[in-house]
């Protein structure tokens, strides 16, 4: 995996590459492409994405990007676009996002990973690879100790992702997140760095 990082910030902005997949920061210039992908996948994502019932006006795209980058610079999150090299396109195209959030330091050193993928690219192994890349960065570069992923019990494709990466099932969390107008149960999956000695990508390769 190729890693490039800014000299001004020790770990953000960071771009990760593995084969045809790149994880890179979301940019203001991505507005048109990102918005088109979100509109195209609105119904596909509605059942799984967290909502904020008490939130007022939705931020503009520019406000969202700036807010995400503030969180990254404050060591609270890693908000990456998943981009895929496509022979039909002049540059890698946006296929989704993987976000490391709720980064906690001190005696916890843990985080949570969430993601979404364009329905046209689902089932191509992109999300497991992207999560593996993000996980290796969290354990290898940031020195975090624990990563968790929370998934709706009926979200079979996401359950397949954690299966491929060997995450432990830690059980159900009742009414854990607000999704599509209601509080939804989730299952929590987690791994610590002691359990991933050879890295997430090696685990993915071993799964086959």
N, C-alpha and C positions, 0 to 999 in steps of 0.2 A: 504494500500500500504506500503510495506517495503522499507525503504530508508537506504542505507549505504553510508558513505562518508569518504574520507581520512582525517585524523587528520592534515595532513600537509597543505592541501588546504581547505578552508571553504566550497566550494561547487563543487570542481572538483579535481579528478575524482569522479563521482557519478553514482551509479547503482540503478535504480528504478525497483521494482517488483510489479506486479498486476496479480494474478492468474498465468496463464502459460506464461505470457508475461514479458520480461525483456528489459529494456533500459540500455545499458552499453556502455562505451567508445570503439571505434574501436581500435584494437590492431594490431601491426605488424604481430603477429602470425595468424591473420585472413586472411592473403593474399590469400591462396589457396581457402578457402571456399567463401570469398567475391568475388573474381575474377570469380569463377565458376558461382555464382549467377548473376553477372553482364553480363557475356557472355550469359547465358541462357535467360536473359530478355532484351537483347540489343534492339530488335525490339519493344518489349512491352513498353519500356521506352523512345524510341527515340522521340516520338511525344510530350512528356511532359517535358523533362528535359532541363534546361537552358544550353546554350553553351557559349563559350567565343571566339568571332570571331577574336579578336586581340591577342589571347594567343599563345605563342610559343610552345616549347616542353611540352608535358603533363608530370606532375610530376610522379615519380615512386610511387609505393604503400607506401613504407617507407616514402618518402618525404611528401606524402599526409597525412598520419597518424600523422607525427610530426607537420605538419602545422596546422592540425585541433586541436591538443592538445595545440599548442601555442596559438591559438585563444581562446580556452577554459580557459587557465590559465590567459589570458589577459582580461577575462570577456567580450569577444566579441561574443562568440558562445557556444552552447552546442551540440556537434556532437555525437549522439547516434546511435548505432546499435540496430535494433529491433531483439531480439532473442526470439524464441518460444520453450518451452519444448515440446518434441515429444517423445512418448513412444518407437518409433523405433530407437531413437538415444541416445547415452550415455550422451550427454550434449545438452543444448539448441542450436538450429540451427539458423543461420542467415536467417531472413525472409525479411529484408529490412533495411531502415534507417529513422530516424526522426531527423531533425537538426533545432535547434533554432539558427538563425543567425541575423546579423545586430542589436545586442543588443546595445541599446543607453541608457546612464545613464543621470544624470543631471535632467533638467526640463522635459525631454521626458519620460524616463523609459519605453521604448517599445522594441518590437522585432518582428521578422517574423518567421514563422514555415513552413518548407517544408518537404516532405517525399517521399519515394518510397517503393513499396512492390513487392515481388516476385509474378509473375502471378499465380503460383500454389497455393498461399495462399490468393489471392484477394477474396473479398466477405465474409471473415470469421470474420469480425469485429475487425481485428487486428489493422488497421490504426486508426480508431476512438479511440480505447482504448489507443494506443501509444500517440496520440496527446493529449488526455485528461491527461495522466500521465505527459507529458512534460508541458502542460499548468498549471497544478496544481503546478508543481515545480517552474515554472516561477513566478506565482503569490504568492505562499505560502512561498517558500524558498528564492527567489531572491528579492521579493517585487517589481516586475515590475508592470506597470500600464496598458499597452495595448499590445495585441497580434494581429497580422494580418496574414492572409493566402491569397496568391494570386494564382488564379486558371484560367487556360484556360477555356473560356466559354463552349467549347465542351467536357470538361473532366467530364463526368457525374459521374463516381465513386468518384472523389474528391469532386464534389459538394454535393454528398451524405454525405461525412464526415462532412462538415461544417453544413449541415442541422441537422445531429444527435446531434451536439454539440451546436446548437443554435447561430452560428455566424451571425452577421448582414451583409447584403449585402451593401457595400458602393459604389457600382457602378463600371464602366469600367475604366481601365487605358489603353490608346491606346499605342501600340508598347512598352509595358512595359519591356519585357525580350526577349533576343535573344534565339530562340529555333529552332532546326532542320533547320538551314540555313536562318532563317528570323526573323524579329522582330514581336513578337506576342502580341496581346491584351490579357489582363487578367481582371478578376473581383476580387476586393478586399473585403475580409470579415474580420471583426474585432470584438473584445470584450475588454472591460476594466474590471479591477478587481472588480469595484462596481457592475457590471452586473453578476458576477459569485460568489456570496456570499457563496454558498454551495459547490463550486468546480466543475471542469469539469467532473469528474467521476460521481458525483451525477447527473449532467445534462444528461449524457449518459444513466445512469440507468433509469432516469425518461422518456427518450425517448422510452425506451423499445426495 
